[in-house]
Amino acid sequence: MGTQFRWSFFMYAAAMALIVLSLSHSSMVVSGAYYKKIQVVLYNMLEPGKNLHVHCKSKDDDLGDHVIGYYQNYTWSFHDNLFSSTLFWCRMDWTRTGGSTVSGSFEIYHAKRDLYRCSSFCAWGIREDGLFVFNRDTGEWDYFFGWPSNSKGAGMKP
């Protein structure tokens, strides 16, 4: 009886551990129950008439291609996973008045960096001189990323 009890307990514990681990990879299920929703907003603050092309994704979700008009925004929301390792990156490009393309790929949400800095709302202002994140403590836009000098996104996460 003692061996059978230990075996049953071991199987129960192993099954529960597998359930928790498998759910931790599905951020919407586990995180929805335990973590608040996080919202990310990208604002096109380029010059009038300039469209911003973005393609954002994480390991689990591809949000597709979007065109953001001048002073318009693109917003999405999600729940961080159990291990606070959620990462979204966005490939962005826009065309200068002279016709040259400016592009780059940026880590727009990295849980270890942004979970406390942004709390549940991460706002990015995309400008000609770089990407700015909204600082909720000061109410100002803080410079965060510059556009790659070669406009091909070299050295940045694809």
N, C-alpha and C positions, 0 to 999 in steps of 0.2 A: 504494500500500500504506500509506503514512504517513497519508493522509487517512482511509482506511477504519479504520485502527487508532484514530485520534483519535475518530472518530465512534462506534465500538464502545465505547471507554472512556467517552465522554460519556454514552452511553445506559445503560451499566452503572451509572455513578455516579448518574445521575438516577433510575434505577429503585431503587437502594438508598436514596437520600434519600427518595423517596416511600414506600417500605416503612417506614422508621423513623418518618416523620411520621405515617403512618396508624396505626401501632401505638401511638404515643404518646398518641393519643386514646382508645385502648382500655386503660384502666388495668389491667385484670385480666391482659392478655396481656403487655405490656411490663413492667409493674411487678412482676408475679409472678416474672419471671425475674431482676430486678435489685434490687428493693426488698423490705424486710421487710413483713409484714402489720401493719396498724394496726387496733387494736380501740378502738371507742368504746362507752362504757357510760353510760346515763342512769339514775340512781337516784331513785326517788320518795321524797323526804324531807319531803313535806308532812305534815300532821297525820294521825293514824289515821283511816281511813275515806275519805280523799280520793284519788280516782283522778286520774291525770295523763294527758291525751290528747296524743299526739304524732304528728306527720306529718313525717318527715325525707326530704330528697332532695338530690341533687346535680344537676349539669347532665346527667349520663348516667343516673342511677339514682333512681327514686322508690321509697322503702321502704314506702310505704303508711301507713295509720292504725293506731295501736297504743294500747291502754289499759294503763297501768302502775299496778298496785295499790300501796297503801302499803307501803313498804320492799321493793318488788319492783324489777326493772330490765329494761331493754331494751338489747340488745347487737347490734352489727353490726361487721363487719370488711371491709377493703378494702385495696388497694395504691395508693399515691400514683402519679400519672402521671409521665411522664418529666420534665416541667417543674416539678414540685412546685407545681402550681396547683390541686390537689384542694380542693374546697369543698363541705361539707355544711351545710345549714341545716335547722333544725327549727322548725315551728310548734307551740306548746304552749298548752294551756289547762287550767284546773281551776276548780272552783266553790267559793267561800268558804262558810262556814257560813251566812251571811245570804242566800245565793242569788246573789250577783253573780259574774260570770265574770271571771277574770283570764287574759289571753292575751298572747302575744308571739311573735315570730319571731327566732331567734338563729342566728348563725354558730357552729355547734357544733364544726366542724373546718375550719380554714383552714390549709393546709399551710405557707404562709409564716410563720404565727404559731405553729403547733402542732407542726411536724415535730420540732423539737429540745426544745421545752418538754415535750411529752408522750412523745416517743420513739415507742414502739409501743403505748402504752396511754393513752387519754384518758378519764378518769372525771369525770362531772358529777353533782353533787348538786343536785336541784331542790327548793327550799324556798320557803316563803311569802315570805321576804324577798329572794329572787333565786336566781340560778344560781351555784353554786360549783364550781370545778374543783379536783381533787385535786392537791396539790403533792407530787410524789414525793420532793423533797429534804427537805421538813420533815415530811411525813406528815400535813399539815393540809389542810383545805378552805379555799381562798382565794376570797373574793367576786370575781365576774367580771362578771356582768350583773345589772341590776335589771329588775324587771317594768316595762313602760311605765306611766306614771302614769295614762293614760287607758284602760288595759287593752284597747287595740285594736291595739297593735303599731306605732303611728305612728313613722315615721322608721327602722324596722328593715327588714332585707331580707325580702321576702315569701317 
